[in-house]
Amino acid sequence: GTNKHGYIMHLTAPKLLGYGYVSPEQMDNMCSLAIVRNPYSRMVSIYGYNRFGEGESFPAFIRRWKKLMKHYLERGEKEEWYTPCHLLPMFEYTHYNGKQLVQSIVKQEELKLLKTKEGAQEAIKLDSSVSDLPDLVRDTLLGMPHTNSRKTKMKWYDFYDQETLELTYEMYGMDFKVFGYSS
């Protein structure tokens, strides 16, 4: 979200509440949206933006990323000084103590259903994450680009071997469970 000065803030929903940016009543009544994605494809995207040059392999990157997550994995540390926001699992942005704080959660993979009004109707039939959105949110997302502008020749699953699948699951296991992604 943006603060009153228009700066982008990468704050989890619990931090928005904890720091007093919004009250619990405002949180319950505001139109809030989170777009999540399959943790495996998310890691491939993160690799594209955060690797050490062209030379760092995907397995080396995943091992390094897990070391960066040490404070979070060992003691749940979410302060930016210890755990930069891009390392955090997605559920930390949307949930607190098992309760969903964000009104609507959409899977990035299902945004394509909102390319057209007809697609939006189809989404409702499919019971996808875009099927029960408030009209305001659905209308805002309608026609929005749904693919990443970074193109790679490989599909996300081509990057993985057994070790990197397991490491990614160790880091983001709750995201698979909370958002219903297959591990």
N, C-alpha and C positions, 0 to 999 in steps of 0.2 A: 504494500500500500504506500501512499504518500502521506507525509505529515503536512502541517499547515503551511510550511514553506515550499511544499511541492517536491521535497527530496524523496527518493525511493528508499523505503526501509525494508530490510529483510528480517522482519520480526515474526516469530511464531505467534500463533493465536494466544497461548498462555502468557507470553511476554507482553503482548498488547494489553492484556488485562492486568498483569502483574505490575507493569510500569505506569498504569493509570492512563494510557492513551485512550482507552475506551472503558466504559463501565460494563458490568455484567448485563445490565438492562439494554444498553446500546448494542452489545454483542448479540444478544438474543433477537433484537429487532432489526438489525441492519441486514442488508442484502450482501452476503459474503460468499465468495467463490474461491475454490482451490482447484487447480488443474494438476493432476498427478499422472505419473507414467510408470510403466513396467520398470522395476528397479534394474533389471538386466540392460534394457535399452538406455535407461538413464545413465548407467555407468559408462556405456560406450560414448554417449554424448559428452559426459564429464571428461572422459579420456581425451576426446578431440580438442577440448578447450584447455586442459590442465596438464597435459603431459610435458615432460622435459624435451622439447623439440621433437623432430621426426624420429630420433633414435630410440626413444623409450618404448619398449614393447608393452603390449596390453597387460601381460602377466606381471611385469615389473611395476607398472603403474598401479595395478590393483593392490599389490603387496605394499607399496609406498603409501597409498591412500588409507589402507587399513592401519598403518602405523600412525598416520595423522589423526585417525579417529580414536587413538588410544584412550584419551581422557573421557570421551563419551562412552566407549564400550566398557571401560573398567568401572566408572563411577557415575555415568549419566550426566557428565558435565556438558552444559549447553551454552555457557557464556562464551561469547565471541573470542575472547582472549585465548581460551583453551581449544575451543571447537568452532572454527569458522562456519558460518551459516550454510555454506554449500556442502559441508560434510554431513549435516544432520539428515536423518531419515525424514521422509515426507510427512509421516504421521505426527511428528513433533510440531508441525505447522498447523495441523488441523484438529488435533485431539489433546485432551488433558485428562489424566486419570481415567482413560477409557471412554470419556464423553466427547462426542463430536462437537466442536465449538464453531466450525465453519458451516454455514447453512447448506451450501451445495458443493459437492465434490464430483468432478468430471474427469474421466480417464482420457488422457491425450489421444489414445488410440481410437476413441469413439467420437472425437470432435468432428471427424469427417462426415458423420451422420448429420451434422448441422450445416452442411454446405448449402442446402436448399430447404425450403419449407416442407417439401415432400419427404426429404431425408429425415427431418425432425419428426414427422408423423410416423415414419418407419421406425425411428428410434424408440418411440413410445411402445410400439408393438413388440419390439425386441427386448424390452425391459432393460435397456442399457443405462449407463450412468447419466446419460443426457435425457432420459425419458421423463423424469419428474421435476425438471427445473422450473423455477418461477418464470413467468412470461418475460419479465424484465431481463433475466439472465439469458434465457434462450434467445431472445431478440438481439441481445448484445453479441452473443457468440455466432449468430447466424452469418454465414459467409466469411467468418474469420479464417485466416490461413491456419491450417492444422498440421503442416509439416515443417520440419526444421529446415532452415535455409542452407545449413551445411550438408552437402551431399557426400555420401561415401559410396564406393562401389560395392562394399560388403554389407550384408544384413547384420543386425546386431548379434545374432546367434553364431555367426561365423567367427567372432572374436574369442569365443569361450572354449575352454577345455574344462575338465572336471575340477581342477584346482581353483580356477577363477570363478566357476559357478558356485563352489562351496564358500569361497571367501566373500563373494558378493552377498550370498545368503546370510553369512555370519554377521555382516555389517547391517543389512537391511531386511532381516527376517520379518520384523514387525510390519514393514510396509507390504510384504506379500500377504500377510494375514489380514491386516486391517482393510486393505483395498481389494482383496480377493484376487490377487494375481497368482498364477500357478508357479510353483518353484521348480 
